[in-house]
Amino acid sequence: MQVNDSDCVTIRAVIEGQLAAFQKDDAEAAFAVASPGIQEQFQNAENFMRMVMLNYPAVYRPRSVVFEKITNIQGNVTQPVLLLSPHGVPLRALYFMEKQPDDSWKINGCILVSVEAEII
């Protein structure tokens, strides 16, 4: 699936909104931008927030956030985001995005991958 400039702006805003919701411990707002499949998996905002707090501390409380260029991974529109974890570990969050029937974008999953340090 191809994304246009408007999609890129919207996708970034969705992710920034969720990150801001995590910072405020606003489980409802964070859960609202999850895809229907993710919402079905976790059933409610509290379960979702607990999972993020326990398994994704770099997403829950990042020290810094840098958006990279949107890409396509195995047919999924993917927004890579460089995060600095609360403990200072650099990670790349790969946000899998899903376009909804109303043309809005929702987060359909996120995986964290290590960022290899390169000495120059």
C-alpha positions as CSV (number, residue, x, y, z in Angstrom):
1,M,0.0,0.0,0.0
2,Q,1.3,3.4,-0.9
3,V,1.0,6.3,1.4
4,N,0.9,10.0,0.4
5,D,2.2,13.0,2.3
6,S,-1.1,13.5,4.1
7,D,-1.0,9.9,5.3
8,C,2.5,10.4,6.6
9,V,1.5,13.4,8.6
10,T,-1.6,11.7,10.0
11,I,0.3,8.5,10.9
12,R,2.9,10.6,12.8
13,A,0.1,12.5,14.6
14,V,-1.6,9.2,15.6
15,I,1.7,7.8,17.1
16,E,2.6,11.1,18.8
17,G,-0.9,11.2,20.3
18,Q,-0.5,7.7,21.7
19,L,2.9,8.5,23.1
20,A,1.5,11.7,24.7
21,A,-1.4,9.6,26.2
22,F,1.2,7.2,27.7
23,Q,3.0,10.2,29.3
24,K,-0.2,11.3,30.9
25,D,-1.3,7.7,31.9
26,D,-4.4,8.2,29.8
27,A,-5.2,4.6,29.0
28,E,-8.4,5.5,27.1
29,A,-6.7,7.9,24.7
30,A,-3.8,5.4,24.1
31,F,-6.2,2.5,23.5
32,A,-8.4,4.6,21.2
33,V,-5.8,4.8,18.4
34,A,-5.2,1.0,18.5
35,S,-6.6,-1.0,15.6
36,P,-9.9,-3.0,16.1
37,G,-7.8,-6.2,16.2
38,I,-5.5,-4.9,19.0
39,Q,-8.6,-3.6,20.9
40,E,-10.2,-7.0,20.6
41,Q,-7.0,-8.7,21.8
42,F,-6.7,-6.6,25.0
43,Q,-10.5,-6.1,25.6
44,N,-10.1,-2.8,27.5
45,A,-7.8,0.2,28.0
46,E,-6.5,-1.0,31.4
47,N,-5.3,-4.3,30.0
48,F,-3.6,-2.5,27.1
49,M,-1.9,0.0,29.3
50,R,-0.6,-2.7,31.7
51,M,0.9,-4.6,28.8
52,V,2.6,-1.5,27.5
53,M,4.0,-0.6,30.9
54,L,5.4,-4.0,31.5
55,N,6.6,-4.9,28.0
56,Y,7.3,-1.6,26.3
57,P,8.9,0.8,28.8
58,A,10.7,2.6,25.9
59,V,7.3,3.3,24.4
60,Y,5.6,4.0,27.7
61,R,8.2,6.6,28.9
62,P,10.7,7.4,26.1
63,R,13.5,9.9,26.9
64,S,13.5,11.0,23.3
65,V,11.6,10.2,20.1
66,V,12.8,10.6,16.5
67,F,10.5,9.7,13.5
68,E,12.1,8.1,10.5
69,K,10.8,7.6,7.0
70,I,7.7,5.4,6.6
71,T,8.4,2.1,4.9
72,N,6.6,-1.0,3.9
73,I,7.5,-4.2,5.7
74,Q,5.9,-7.4,4.4
75,G,2.9,-5.4,3.0
76,N,2.4,-3.4,6.2
77,V,2.7,0.4,6.2
78,T,5.4,0.8,8.9
79,Q,6.5,3.9,10.8
80,P,10.0,3.4,12.3
81,V,10.6,5.6,15.4
82,L,13.9,5.8,17.2
83,L,13.4,5.8,21.0
84,L,15.7,6.3,23.9
85,S,14.5,4.0,26.7
86,P,14.2,5.3,30.3
87,H,17.5,3.5,30.9
88,G,19.3,5.2,28.0
89,V,19.1,2.3,25.6
90,P,18.4,3.3,21.9
91,L,15.7,1.2,20.3
92,R,13.8,1.3,17.1
93,A,10.0,0.9,17.4
94,L,8.4,-0.4,14.3
95,Y,4.7,0.8,14.3
96,F,2.5,-1.3,12.0
97,M,-0.3,1.0,10.8
98,E,-3.7,0.0,9.5
99,K,-6.0,2.2,7.4
100,Q,-9.6,2.0,8.5
101,P,-12.7,2.0,6.4
102,D,-13.3,5.7,7.3
103,D,-9.7,6.5,6.0
104,S,-8.3,7.1,9.5
105,W,-5.1,5.3,10.6
106,K,-4.8,3.1,13.7
107,I,-1.8,1.4,15.2
108,N,-1.9,-2.4,14.5
109,G,1.1,-3.4,16.5
110,C,4.6,-2.4,17.5
111,I,7.8,-4.3,17.8
112,L,11.1,-3.0,19.3
113,V,14.4,-3.8,17.6
114,S,17.9,-3.0,18.8
115,V,19.8,-0.2,17.2
116,E,23.4,-1.2,16.5
117,A,25.8,1.5,17.6
118,E,28.4,2.5,15.1
119,I,31.7,4.0,16.1
120,I,32.9,6.6,13.6
